[in-house]
Amino acid sequence: MTGPTLHHFLALSALLFVVGVYGLLTRRNLIAMLMSVEILLNSAALNFVAFHHFRFGGDAAGAVFPVFIIAVAAAEAAVILAIVIVLFRHKQHLDVEQADTLRN
């Protein structure tokens, strides 16, 4: 019995990407949209790791891009969380369609 192939990882990554896009397009809550963007970024990181593993073997250089993706995702999460806190303090809800401005 052999292990998972590149096609298995690509199918999982495509599934994660579709779930992320669906969540991003259908959700109106900012927290749910943030989680969908995180799923999209994890899908991209999985692609980088899978291609590097099957193309160049198991050396540690393949972890460079996913580390950058995780760092960008953490910075993005911090900025969006600050926006969510400000929005909730001013509007008392997290509905994207009603949150076009911060004016009362």
Backbone torsions as a table, in degrees:
resi	resn	phi	psi	omega
1	MET	NA	129.2	-179.0
2	THR	-98.4	165.1	179.5
3	GLY	-81.4	-175.6	179.9
4	PRO	-66.7	145.7	179.9
5	THR	-98.8	179.0	178.0
6	LEU	-61.5	-35.0	-179.8
7	HIS	-64.3	-34.8	177.2
8	HIS	-64.7	-43.9	179.9
9	PHE	-67.1	-39.2	178.3
10	LEU	-67.1	-36.7	177.1
11	ALA	-66.0	-42.1	176.8
12	LEU	-63.9	-41.8	178.8
13	SER	-65.0	-40.7	177.3
14	ALA	-64.3	-39.6	177.3
15	LEU	-63.5	-44.5	176.8
16	LEU	-61.2	-41.2	-179.9
17	PHE	-63.8	-43.9	179.9
18	VAL	-64.3	-42.0	177.7
19	VAL	-62.8	-41.0	178.8
20	GLY	-65.2	-44.0	178.8
21	VAL	-66.2	-42.0	178.4
22	TYR	-61.3	-44.8	178.5
23	GLY	-64.8	-37.1	180.0
24	LEU	-68.9	-36.8	-177.0
25	LEU	-83.5	-24.9	-174.3
26	THR	-102.9	-18.0	-176.9
27	ARG	-88.4	146.2	176.4
28	ARG	-110.2	-10.7	179.8
29	ASN	-85.2	133.8	-177.5
30	LEU	-64.4	-35.0	179.5
31	ILE	-66.4	-43.2	177.9
32	ALA	-64.7	-36.8	177.1
33	MET	-66.4	-38.8	176.9
34	LEU	-62.3	-43.3	178.9
35	MET	-64.5	-34.2	177.5
36	SER	-66.9	-39.7	176.7
37	VAL	-65.3	-38.0	177.5
38	GLU	-63.9	-38.1	177.2
39	ILE	-64.6	-40.3	176.6
40	LEU	-60.6	-44.4	179.7
41	LEU	-65.8	-37.4	177.2
42	ASN	-67.0	-33.0	175.6
43	SER	-62.8	-43.5	178.1
44	ALA	-65.2	-40.2	178.9
45	ALA	-64.5	-39.7	177.9
46	LEU	-62.5	-39.4	176.7
47	ASN	-62.0	-46.1	179.2
48	PHE	-59.1	-46.4	-178.0
49	VAL	-66.8	-43.5	-178.4
50	ALA	-64.2	-46.7	179.3
51	PHE	-63.4	-40.5	179.7
52	HIS	-66.8	-41.2	-178.7
53	HIS	-63.2	-44.7	-176.9
54	PHE	-81.8	-17.6	179.4
55	ARG	-92.9	-43.0	-172.7
56	PHE	-117.7	3.3	179.7
57	GLY	91.0	-157.0	-170.9
58	GLY	-102.9	22.9	179.7
59	ASP	-71.3	164.7	-171.8
60	ALA	-79.2	-7.1	-177.9
61	ALA	-66.9	-21.2	179.6
62	GLY	-71.8	-11.2	-179.3
63	ALA	-89.3	0.0	-176.6
64	VAL	-69.2	-51.0	-179.5
65	PHE	-63.5	-45.2	176.9
66	PRO	-60.8	-32.2	176.7
67	VAL	-66.6	-41.3	175.3
68	PHE	-63.3	-40.3	178.6
69	ILE	-63.4	-42.0	178.2
70	ILE	-64.9	-39.3	178.2
71	ALA	-65.6	-42.4	177.2
72	VAL	-64.8	-40.3	178.9
73	ALA	-64.6	-37.9	178.4
74	ALA	-67.6	-42.0	177.8
75	ALA	-65.5	-41.1	178.1
76	GLU	-64.0	-40.7	179.0
77	ALA	-65.1	-38.1	179.3
78	ALA	-66.1	-42.9	179.6
79	VAL	-66.8	-45.0	-179.3
80	ILE	-67.5	-35.8	177.0
81	LEU	-64.2	-38.5	175.5
82	ALA	-63.8	-41.1	177.1
83	ILE	-63.8	-40.9	179.2
84	VAL	-62.7	-42.2	-179.9
85	ILE	-64.1	-45.1	178.5
86	VAL	-63.6	-43.1	179.9
87	LEU	-63.2	-42.7	-179.2
88	PHE	-68.3	-35.5	178.2
89	ARG	-65.9	-34.5	-177.0
90	HIS	-89.2	-37.3	-173.1
91	LYS	-106.2	-17.4	-177.5
92	GLN	63.6	22.4	174.1
93	HIS	-156.3	168.6	179.9
94	LEU	-122.7	29.6	178.7
95	ASP	-78.5	123.9	-174.5
96	VAL	-68.0	-39.4	-176.5
97	GLU	-68.4	-25.7	178.6
98	GLN	-96.1	-0.3	-174.6
99	ALA	-107.0	43.9	-176.8
100	ASP	-74.7	-29.5	176.2
101	THR	-138.1	168.2	177.0
102	LEU	-99.6	8.2	176.7
103	ARG	-75.4	151.8	-179.9
104	ASN	-78.2	NA	NA
